[in-house]
Structure formats: structure tokens, C-alpha cells
Amino acid sequence: MNEAVVARARRDTVGDAVRRAARVFRDRPALHFEGRDWSFADIDAAAGRIGAALLAKGLWRGDRVVAYGRNSDAYFLTFLACAKAGLIHVPANYALTHGELAYVIRQSGAVMLLHDPALAAVADAAAAEAPVVHRGTIVGGAEGDRGFDMLTAALGAGGADLPDDGADDEIVQIIYTSGTTGQPKGVALSHRALMSQYMSCIIANEYSRTDRCLAALPLYHVAEMHAFCIPMLLVGSEQWLIEAPAPATCLELIERHRLNSFFAPPTVWITLLRHGDFATRDLNSLRNIYYGAAIMPVPVLNELLQRLPGARPFNCYGQSEIAPLATVLKPEEHLARPASVGRPAINVETRIVDPDMNDVAPGQQGEIVHRSPQLLTYYWNNPEETAKAFYGGWFHSGDVGVMDAEGYITIVDRLKDVINTGGVLVASREVEEALFTHEAVSEVAVIAVPDPKWVEAVAAVVVLRAGMTASEAELEAHARELLASYKVPKRIIFTDHLPKNTAGKLLKRQLRAIYSGTSSGVMGVAAD
């Protein structure tokens, strides 16, 4: 028996899945971006052409390719090209500084750096600090030594001659975590992990070929790329990709194209709700609305469902290391458990454990741990962190949660966001939920600040709704009606906006750095 022949017949890579979708859906429209329209067959062929061009440039199977750019059709195609060519795609947040980008290049051992022309200055500085063998652009590059452009390759003529000897346990992408403690870690995901996760998404999120989806969040982020864009591509959905989730643009596109599916983190949903066009645009086409990447305040969820009464909400919870979907709360489950993240997806097994890896009783807090074929293979070049993450034979999420008797999970907090005030633990989420019920509060983030008496004190950083006012004393009194006294914020700080990354996730680490000097008894307005 020829084992290699059998293995090839059984292989299931991302590239294989895209080819299958192209053969089923052929010339149906698949992707729209800034006037360029791609069918399923177009996407498969274009990804093959880019992959062949990369290999012709001198890259070899397993080489790392850093992609430093904003959303575009070419960015999406470049990931698929790497998957087809046996290369490892390394997405880089387009907000990185040159030093941060240089770290990603060095740590991944990348041999190629691709960038948008608008990001050339940062890319040049990073490459000077961490040299690469090959350079190129993702979309719109100039001719000359930087004339190797992914969109140009995608739009070229002819087919693609790609090797067909890869395996589905090979690494296809390295995603760098946000680095809340220490340097970012490279999450190494295999084809097999992503394919398992795509199946979880398709089933749990009920994707179908009738979906007309707005893709607005960054493709460098695991959620938009792997929980939405690619699994939707595989089932025949039609997608409208935009560079960024500008509220007016999102709302206008939903109305004009009668889009029925949209994912956004809570911060983006809040921004949309506060935008004037939300009340004037016809958004009745929205059927499935998805949220995740951060905890959704229940008052915001209630407002969203009141203003979109025909929409079906899905709460998606996970993290990069599980590619990323772990659990989903379905639309029919929201009424009974609006604060829950649901139950594990079909390819995920989840427990809530104490520090000794014992299951905690239903309703008791513990760390969320997972087993799943979706999980990372390892942290790239970081065996120590890999061993810590998989302690006890389960992946440790770093999230604190509770599970009820029917298996529904509720996130209490990130371990790092739990506040230890005077020896008593306070979940920042609970305090945020209480403050969100005040009519003047638009956004709020609760953090720990140093305190001479309590060591850590509960502090709330608040953004008020436009045209509304509230005093520190008023918000404190409101919180005192809903919370035990030790949970009531000892500091209330007003600001114009909360720091977020380009994926819309709240950056509490920045708030902790900004306000760590807040002294005991000081309350009031803080500068941004």
C-alpha cells in the first residue's frame, strides 16, 4: 500500500476546501470589495496565481510570510494563496509600530514582508531592524524592486502550477496574541485545526448559501477571517468586505444591499447604536447578528434587540488559540440566559476547573479549559508557554467562568481583570453591567488601580452619552443600589473615549497604565 497516496486522498486543507467550494458554487458572486467582484471560481484561481507567484519568487514550503495591511480582497486572497502553496501566513495588526512589527518578523523567522503602500514607512523601518529576504505589496504596489504585488498577481492571466504534496497537520498561520503580559506569543494553527473550527462555525452559527454578509472587522484578526469569512465562503455565502467598520458605511451598505448577516464586537455595536443613521436607515434585512471578541453588556444587548426586533442574536466566545470559536449562545437561548456565552461547539469539550484541575460545582467559579482538534499546535518557538497552556492535558483559556447544571457557560472575567480589593475578589464585568444600566452611560471599563489601603481599588472609566450628564456621586449612588458596597467603584473617571485596538477590543491594559497613578480619594475628570 502506498501510504502517501492514501494520505493525499484523505487530506483536508484550507486550500482543498476552497477548491471544493469553487467547484460547487462556480460563477456565483462570492466577494465584493471597492468595485471588484469575485466569484467562487475567481477566488480559487486568483489564490492559486498568487501562491504560484510566491513560490516563483523563491519561497519554500513552510516559509513565513508577514502580511501587514488593512482589509482588502488582495489581503484575503493572500492568506488563501499561502494555504494553497504550503506557506505560513503571519498576519500583523496594521497599527503596529515598526518595533512591534520587527518583533513579529524576528520571532516568526519570516522570509517575506508584504505591506500596503500606505504603510511603507513603518514596513521599511521594521525591515531595517529585522531584515527579510523578500519584499512586496498586498494591493497597489509601484513598479520596480517593490513591484511584486499580490493584487497584480491575482488579476493575472492563466492558471497556477502548485505542488500538491502538503499535509493537513502542517502549520498554515501564526497569529500573534495581543501581549497583555510580556511579548506577544505566536499561535501556530494547522490546516486541521482551522478546518475543524470552520465546521463548528458553520453548524453553531447556522451559515448558509442565502447569507449576505458584511465583513467589516480586520482580517488580520482570527475572528473575522476564520469564524466568519472563510466558513461563509465554504457554504456559498455572498460577502461585502470593507476596509474598516465606519458606522455610516456599515449602515448604508446594510440598507443598500439588503445584507442579512453581520458580526461585530460589543464596542462596534455600541458605536452603531449611538450613530444617528441607526434610526433612519432601513436595517430590517438583518437576520443573523453576531457578537463576540469581548463581553457584551446585557443592557446594550437588550437595546440592540429592541431596535432590531427581527434579528437573531448569536453570542460567540473563544480566543485565537482555539481558532477561535469555542462556545455559542443561540438566538432561542438568549431570553433565558442573556449573559451566557452558551455551550461548547460541536468540536469543543469544555470544563470549569479549580487550580488543581478538579471540576468545580455548577454555579461555582473556576478557569475555563478546553480540549479540541481546533486548538493551536503550539506557541511558535515557545515550548515553555506551550507546556504551561496545556497543563493537565487541557488548554487553559485564562478566563474565569461558571457553568450551570445544563452546561451553559457564563464568563465572569479574564483572570487578569479580576480585582483583588482588600483580599476580596471583584469581577470587573459585574460592575460594568451595573453602571451600563444608568441612562447616561455610553461606555464603561472597570479596572484596578493602586490603593494604599485596599492595595487594589475598583475604578470605573466612563464615557457619557452625547448630550447627557452625570456626576461621580450620581453614578456611585446608582452602583450602590445594585452592588455590594465593596464592589462600588472608589474612583469614577470621565473620559471622551476608551482605547480600543483595530479589532474593536477594549484595551484595559492601556487604561491601567494611564490611571495607575490615581491616588486614594481622588475622583473626577481625567485627561485622555
N, C-alpha and C positions, 0 to 999 in steps of 0.2 A: 504494500500500500504506500502510495506517495503522500506522506503527511502534509507536505506543503500544498499540494493540490486540494486536499480536503480542507485545510485551514483557509485557503483562499475562497472556496465555495461557501464557507460558513462565516466569513468576515463581515463585520458590520461597522464601518467607519462613517464619519460625518460626510466624507466625500461620496461614499456609496449611497447614503440616504438622499443626498441632493440629486444624484443621478437618477435614483428611483422616482423621486418627485417629478423630475423633468420628463421622464418617460410617461408618467400618468397624466400630468396636467399640461404638458407641452406648451402650446401657444397662448394659454390663458394668462391674463395680466397677473404679475406677482408682486412687483415693487415699483413705486413711483418716487422720484426724487428730483426736485427742481427742474421739471420739464423732461427728464429722461424716464422712459418707461421700459421695464424689463419683464419679459415673460419668463416662465419657469425654465423653458429651454434656453433662453438667452442667458439666464443666471448660471446655469450649469456650464454652458460653453465659455462664457466670459471668465468664470473662475478657473476653468481649465487653461485658458490662454494666459492668464496671469501666472498660474502655477508653472507653466512651461517656461515663461519668460524669466521667472525667478531662478529656475534650475539652469537655464541657459546662461544666466549671469555668473554661474559658478557655485551656487549654493548646493549643499548636500543634505540628504535625509537627516533629520534631527537638528539641523542648524536653527538657531533662534533669530526671529525677525521681529524687531520692535516696531510697533505701529503707533505713531504719535500724531493723532489728528482728531478732528471733530467728525460728527456724523456725516456720512455721505454714502452713496451707493458704492463707490470705489472702496471705502473702508470695509463695508460689509462683504464685498466680493473678495477682498484681500484675505480676510480670515478663511473663507471657503477655499481660496486658492492654496493657502498654506496647508489646509486639511487634505486637499487632493494631492499635493506634491510631497507630503511627508515632512513638511517643515513645522516648526513650533512657533506659533503666533504669540507675541508678547504685547498685549495692549497696554498703552501708557496714558494715564489721565492727561488730557491736553492742558490742564492747569499746572502741571509740574514745573518747577524751576529747573534751570539747566543742571544744577547739582543733584536734584532728585532724579531727573532723567538719566544722568550719568550713573547713578547708583543702580538703576534698573538695568542699564546696558551692561555694567560690570558684573552684577550679581547673576544675571541670566547667562552671561557669556555670549551675548548677541554678536552676530557677524554682520548684521544689516540693520540700518535705521531708515525707516520710511517716515515722512512727515508731510504735513500740509505746508504749502509755500508760505502761508501767513505765520507759521511757527518756525521758520527757517533760522531766525537769530538764536532762539533757545536751542534748537537742534544742533546748530553749528557749535555753540559753546559746550554743549554736552559731549559732542563727538570729539572736541578738542581735549576734553578731560578724560573721556573713555573712548578711545578710538575704535572704529568698526572698519571692516574690510570693504563693505558696500554701502552706498547711499542711494536714496531715491525718494520720489514724492508719491503721495497717495492719489491726489487729484490736482490737476492743473499745473504740473511742473513745467519749468522752462527747458528749452533745448540746451545741449552742452553736456558737461560732465554730470549735471543733475537732471538730465533729460529722461532718465529711466522712471517712467510714470505709470502707476497702476491703472488709472482710468484709460490712458492711451493703449496699454496692453489689452485691457478688457474690450475696447472697441475695435481692436484689430480684426483682420480677416483670417479665415481659415480655422482649422481645428487645433487640437493640442495633443502632443505626444508625451504622455506622462507615464512613469514607471508604475507598475501595478503589483508591487511586492511588499506593501506595508501590512501592518498588523493592527488590530483594533485595541491592543493593550499599549500601543505607543502613545507618548505624550503629544498632545495636539495644541495645548495652550498653557501658558504660565501667566496667572493673574496675580498681580501684587496687591496684597491687602493694604488697608489704609494706614497701618503702622501706628496705632494708637499708643502702643508701648514699644519702644525700640524701633529698629529699622523694619520696613515692610518685609513681609515674607512672601515668597513666590509659590503660589498654589498651583501645583502641577496636575493638570487634568488630562485624562486619557480619552481617546475616542469612545471607549466602552463606557466610561463614566458619563460622558455627555449624552450618548445615545440612551442610556438608562434614564437619565434625567428628562430627556425630551419625551419619553413615553409617560413618565409621571406627570409632566405638564399637560400633555395632550388629554390625558384621562381626567385629571383633577380639575383642570381649568376649562374643560369642555370645548376645546378648539374644534373648528370645522371649516370646510371649504366655503361656507357662507360668511365667514368673518371678514369684515372690512376694518382693518386695524390702523390706528395712528401710533407710530413708533417715534417717540419724541425724546426719550431719555438716552444718555450716552451709550454708544455701542461698546466703548471700552469697558463698561460695567457688565458684570456677569448677568444681571437680571434682564436688561433689555435684550442683549444678544441671545442668551441661552434659555431664558424662561419664556420668552415671547417670540422674537423674530424668527429664529431657526425652527422651533417646533411648529410655529404657524406656517412657515414655508412648507414644511413636510406634509401638512394636511391640505394644502391648496388654498390657504387664505390669501387675500389681497391686502398689501400693506402700503401705507403712505409714510415715508421716512422724512423727518425734518431735522435740521441741524441742532435745535435746542427747543425746550418746552416753553417758548414765549407764549404767555396766556392768550393774547389776542389771536395769534396764529393758530394755536391749538383749537380754539373755539370756532374760528372761521372755517377751518378745514373740516371739523366735525359736521358743521351745518352744510357746507357746500357739497361734500362728497357722501353725506349720509352715513358717516362712519358709525359702526356699532360696537367697537371694542377699543378699550384704551387702558393702559397701565400707567400709574404714576405713584411715587411715594407720597406720604401724607403732606409734606411741605408743598409739593406742587398742587395737590388737590386744594389745599388751603388757599394758595395763590389764585387758583382758578375761581374758587368760590367768592373771593374778595374782589375779583375783576368785574368792572361794570358790564362787560359783554355777556357775562354768565346769565344775566337776567333777560337779555334782549335776543340772544341767538336761539335758534331752534335746535335743541340738543336731544329731541325726543328719539332720535335714531339710536342713541347709546343703549345697547342691550346688556353687554357684559362690561363691568368696570372692575378693574383690579387695583389693589393697593398692597404695598409691602415695602421692604427695604428699611423700614423703621416702624415703630409702634404708632398706630393710628389712634388719636384721642377719640373716645366714644362720642363726646359731644359733636366733634367735627363729622364723624361718620353719620350721626343722626341728621345733621344739617344737610349733608350730601344726599342722603336718601330721600329727605323731604323735598329737595329741589330737583331731584331726578327720580321721580316716583316709579318710572317704568324700568329702571336699571336694576341689574342683578349684581350684587357685590361679591367679590371673591377676595379674601384676605390671604395673601401668600407670604409665608415665612420661610426663611432659610439663610444661607450665607455662602460666600464664594466657595468654601471647602466642600460643599455638597452640591455644587454646580448649577444653580443654588437652591432649588426648591426642596423643602423638607416637609412642610405641612400646608394644608389649605382648609380654610373655613368656607364652606359652600353657601350660596345665597339663601337656601332654605334653612340654614343653621344659624343665621345672623340674629334672628329675633330672640331666640332663647339664650344665646351666648355672644353678644356683640363685642365683647372684649377678648374673645378667644381667637387663637390662630388655627383652630381646627384640629384635625387628626392627621397622622402621617400619610404621605402619598404612597402609592402602590409599591414603590421600590425602596421604601424607607421604613426602618424599625427604630422606634424612639423610646427612651426611658427617662425618668426623672430620678436622680440618684443623690445620695449623700457623699461626703468626701471619701468614704471607704467603699464606694461603688455599690452600696446597698440601695434597692428601690425604696423610695420614701412612700408613705401612705398617701392615698388620694387626698388632694387638697393641701398637702404639705409642700413647702418649697424645697427645691433641690436644683442641681445642674442638669441641663438638657444634654443627653448624649445620644449618638446615632450609630447605627450600622446600616450600610447601604452600598450597592455597587456604584452609586453616583459619587462616592467620596473621592477626594484627591488621592493620587498615588503616594505623594509625599510633598513636603515643602522642599523646593528646589535647593540643592546644596545645603540643606539644613537638617541633618539627621537628629540633632538634639531636640529641636522643636517638634519634629515629626513624632519622635518617641513620646514626648510629653502629651501631644494632642491625642495619641491613640492609647493612652494609658488604660490598662484593664481590658483591652480588646474592643473598646468603643471610642468613637471620635467625640472629644469634649468640645462643646459649642462655645463655652464661655458665657452662656445665657442662663439666667435663673428663671425657673418656671414652676408651675403646678399642673398636675393632671387630675381631672375628675374621674369618677368611677366609670364613666363611659369612654374614657380615653381622649377627651378633649383637653388641649393644652392652652394655658394662658401664660404669656410672658410677663414675668414680674419686672425684670430689668436685666441689663447687662451686668455681669459680675462687677465690672469696673465702675458702673454707675450707681451701685448701691451705696448709700450714705451711712456711715457709722458715726452717729452723733451721740456722744456721751455713752458709748457702749451699746446703743440701741440702733438696730438696722432700719433704715427708711428707704423704700423703693421710690426712686425719683418719678416713675410713671404715675404712681398713685397721687402724688402731689400735683403733677401736671394735669391729671384728669380733673381734679377738684377746681383748679384755677381756670381751666377751659370752660367751666360752666358759668363763669361770670360773663355777662353780655359784652363787656368792653375789651375782653382779651382776644386778640387775634392769634398770637403765637406765644408759647412759653417753653422755656427749658429750665429744668431744675437740676442744680449741680451742688456739689460740696465745696465749701470754701473754708480755709483755716480759721479756727476759733480758739482763743486762749482758754476758754472754759470747757467747751464741748469737744475740742480737738477738730471735729468737722461740724460745720453748721449747714443747715438746709438753706439754700439761696435760690430764688426764682428770678430768672431774667425774662422780662415781659415786653412784648410788642403789643401796643393797643390798636384797636380798630380805628381806621381813619374817621375823624370827626367825633370820637368818643374820648372820654377822660375817666380816670380812676386814680385814687391816691393809694399810697402804700398802706395806710390804715384801713382803707376800704377793702383792699384785696386780702389783707391779713385777716380782717373780720370775716370775710367770705370763706376763707380757708378754714378758719376756726369752727365754722358751723358744720363743716363736712369732715374734718380730720381730728385725730387725737392731737393734743397740744404739742407733743414732741415732734409731730410731722409738719406743723405750721412753719412756713419759711421765717427764718430770723433775719433775712435780708430780702428785699424786693428791689430789683434794679430795672429801671426802664431803659429801653434802647429802641432805635429806629428799625433795626433788623437783626436777625440771628445769622451767624455764619453757617454756610452750607457748602458742601462740595458740589462739583458739577453734576453729580447724580442726584442732587436734591437732599442728600442726607445731612442731618444736623451735626455740626462739629462741636460736640461738647468739650472736647479736649482744648479747643481754642478758647471757649468760654472759661474753662478752669484756669487757663494760663492768664487770661485777661483780668479775671476777678480774684485771683488767688491772694492779692494783697488787700482785699476788702477786710477792714478791721471790725472787731466786735462792736455792735451797736450802731454801725453806720448803715443808713438806708437812704436811697434816693436815686437820682438820675446819674447814670454813668455814661461816659463818652464811649463811642464805638471804637 
